[in-house]
Amino acid sequence: MLSIVTGLVLGVLSLNLTSFDFMWNAFGVPRDLRAAQSTGLGILFLCTGFLLALYFQQEDFRMGVLAAQQAEMARVLASWPAVDVFRYQTGEEAMTSLTARIADARTVINTRIASPKLTMAVRHGPNSPWDLAVRRAVAEGLTFREVVSTNHADLARDRSRGVVPGGHGVYEAVVIRNATPVFMNFTIFEYRDGTKEMWFGWAASRTSGFEATVVRTAEARIVALFEHWHADLFSSGQPVK
């Protein structure tokens, strides 16, 4: 707006340039051309003011759009931790997290499938922090269901026998007897407030060994997919007694 006003003022003033004889004489402009020159300068000033105003208007618009985009990006980034789509942990970090969180869970479904040659059973087997946390949580009311391979049947059987009859918790396990060349283990926690969280990874392969990278997610559709998978595995296994 200021540019338009400035251009308009200069344009009006330029119409009076014909009276500035010293200026025209300095430029060598004949008297009969001064009116036309003044009119031309007036138009030039008006157009320049308009173009400057248009430029600043577009610049203001651009800055407004940029500010809106930055605000939207900040809002998305601020909400990203709540979405919690994917987070990566090592196998040991994941087991530490699970051991600390299981006391707050209402229901846990789990898989423990690996070749007997792998060391997962040793690190997180009987009397490990994870095993003790599972037993305590079940005694306090947790429902824990897991699918295990044959080499983990003894641990599952010992956990099942350790459940106090008439207690608040439930421990159920089934054994999958068909050996798989590779399996990606997973566990799903449902907390007392109804929220769910899943860790998947701990890929156990007979050929390439144990890959401990774990992915953590609370994305509902992914969690539901693995819940269906666990239900199919559980229904096809042999109950541990």
N, C-alpha and C positions, 0 to 999 in steps of 0.2 A: 504494500500500500504506500509506503514511504517513497519507493522508487517511482511509482506512478505520479505521485504529487510532485516530486522533484522534477520529473520529466515535463509535467504540465507547466510548472512555474518557469522552467528554462525555455519551454516552447513559447510561452506568452512573452517572456522577456526578449526572446530572439526576434519577435515581430517589431520591436523598437530599435533593433540594431542599425536600422537605416540612418538613425540620427547620430551614430558614432562615426563621424567623418574621419577622425584620426585613425581609427582601426581600418576602415576601408581603404583610406589613402595608403596606409602602411602595406596592405596586401595588394594594392594596385587595382582595386575593383572599380570599374566605372560606375557613375551615379545611377545610370539607367538599369544596371543589373543588381543593384543593392536590394531592392524589394524582393526580387526572385530568390536571391541568396538568403535573405532573412527568412523567407517562407520555407525554403529548403532546410535551413538549420532548425526551424521550429518543428518541422515534421521529423527530422532526425532525432531531436531531443525527445519528442513524444514517443517515437518508436523505441529508442534506447531505454527510456524509463519503463515502457511496457515489457520489453524483453527482460530487463533486470528483475522486474516484479515477477514475471513468469518463472524465471530461474530460481529466485528465492522461494517462490511458492512450491515449486517442485522439490527443492531441497528440504523445505519444511515437511512436505509429504513423505519424502524418502526417510527422513529422520524419524518421523512418526511411525512409519511401517517398521523400521529397524528396531525402534524401542518396543513396539508390540511383539515382534518376533523374539527379541531378547527376553521379554517378560514371560512369553509362552514357553520358551526353552527353559528358563529358570523354574517355572512351575512344573514342567515335566521332569526335570532333573531332581527337583525336591520331592516329587512323589515316587521316584524310581525305587528307593529303598523299601517303600511299602509294597510295591509290586513284587519285588524279590523274585524275578523270573529265574535267573541262574546265578549261582555262586559256586565257586570252585574251592575244594579243600583237598588236602592229602588224605589218605586213608586214616592215618593216625589222628589228624586234626578232627576228622569227622567222628571217629570213635570217641574222642574226648568230648566233643559236643553232645553226642548221643548219650553218653554216660551221665553227663550233667543234666540233661533235659528229661530223661525218662521218668523222673519222679513227678514231673508236671503233666505227664501224659495220661489219657484215659484209656486209649486203645493203641496198640502197636501191632503192625503186621510186618513180618520180616522174612528174608530168605538167607540161608546159610548153605550155599552150594559151592563146593570147590573140590578139586582133586585132593586125594590123601597126601600127595607129595608137597602141597603148598603149606605155608606156615601160618595161614590165618587162624587155624584152630589153636595153634600154640600161643600166639599173641593174645587172642581174645577167647580162649577156651575156659575150662573149669577154673574157678577161683580168680579169674582176671577181674579187673575193676568193672568191666562191662557185664560179665556174668553175675557178679555180686549185685550190681545195680538192678539187673533184670529180676533177680530173685527177691530183692527187697521191695521193688515196685509191685510185683505180683502179690506179695504178702500184704501189701497195703491197698490192694484193690484194682491193680492194672489188669486188663485183658490183653494177653500177649499170644499171638498166633504166628507160627513160623513154619516154613518149608525148608527141610534140610536134606543134604545128600547123605548117603549111607555112612560115610566116615564121621558124620556128626550126630548120628542117631543116639549114641551113648550119652552124649551131653544133653540132648533133648529129653531122653528118658530119665536122666537124673533130675533135671529140672521139673519134669512132670511129677515125679515121685516126691519131690520136695514141697509140693503144694499142699498146704494143710487142708484136709477135708472140711467142708463147710466154711472155708475162709472167704474173704471178699474178692480175691483175685481169681483169674482164670489163665491157665497156661495150656495151650493146645499146640501140637506139632504133628506134622506128617513127614514121611520119608519118601523122596523121589528116588526110585531104584534105577531108572534109566540114566545111564551115564551120558552127560552132554560134553562135547568137545570144548565148549566155551559157554560161560554163563555170566551175565551181569547182575550182581546182587543188588538188592534195594531194601529199604525199610521206610515205612510210613508211620508217622506219629499223628495221632489225633489228640489234641489237648482238651482240657476240661472246658474251655470256652468254645469248643467246636471247630476251631481252626485246625488245618492240616498242613503238614510239612513232610517233604520226602527227600531222602538221600539216595542216589543211585550211582553205581560204579563198582568198585571192588571186583573188576572183571577177572574171573578165574578161567585160565586156559590151560589145557593139558600140553599144548605145544609151546606157548610163549610165556607161561608162568602167571604170576599174579600182578595185575595192574591196579595200583591202589588209588588212582585219581577218582575223586568223588564229586558229583554235582548235586547241589542242594537247590530245591525249588519249592515254592508254594503255589505254583500255577495250577488252578483247579482242574483244567482239562488233562494236564499231564498226570497229576495225582490220580484222577479217576481212571485213566488208562492203565496205570500200574496196579490200581486196586482190582480191576477186572482180571488182570493177568495173575495176580496173587490168588484170587478166588478160583481161577481155573487150575492153577498149580495145586492149591490146597485140596480141591475136590478130586484130583487124580492121584494123590499120594496115599500112602498107607499110614493110618494113625499110629502114633507112638504111645505105648502104654507102659 
